Amino acid sequence: MLISAAAGFKIPYKVTLYLLDKKEKPLTEEDIKEFLKLSLISIILIIIAAFIEVYITPKIATYLLTNVRFK
């Protein structure tokens, strides 16, 4: 989630720098490539997390609820 937040703030940050006359162009090709890379990594990690949440977590919860005795 932190990676997707960083990607989400990158474009407004670059545009703000442009509006404050600290950059010549609002977005460069490098900025766009970095944003897309961060977005792709975020999507992949969210899909992996969803897979774990759907298929692995219920098995662990079932095991813990049926086999572990609480004192």
C-alpha positions, 0 to 999 in steps of 0.5 A, spaced: 500 500 500 505 504 501 508 503 494 501 505 491 501 511 495 508 513 493 505 512 486 499 516 487 503 522 490 508 522 484 504 526 479 501 531 483 508 533 486 511 533 479 506 538 477 506 542 483 514 543 482 512 545 475 507 550 477 512 553 482 517 554 476 522 549 479 521 545 473 521 546 466 516 540 464 510 538 468 512 531 467 517 527 463 518 521 460 522 518 465 517 520 470 511 517 467 515 510 466 517 511 474 509 512 475 507 506 471 513 501 474 510 503 481 503 502 479 505 495 476 509 493 482 503 495 486 498 491 482 502 485 482 503 485 490 495 486 491 494 480 487 499 476 491 496 479 497 489 477 495 491 470 493 494 469 500 488 472 503 483 467 499 487 461 499 492 460 505 489 464 511 482 460 511 487 454 512 491 457 517 485 459 521 481 453 520 487 449 523 488 454 529 481 453 531 481 446 530 487 443 533 490 449 538 488 448 545 487 455 549 489 454 556 
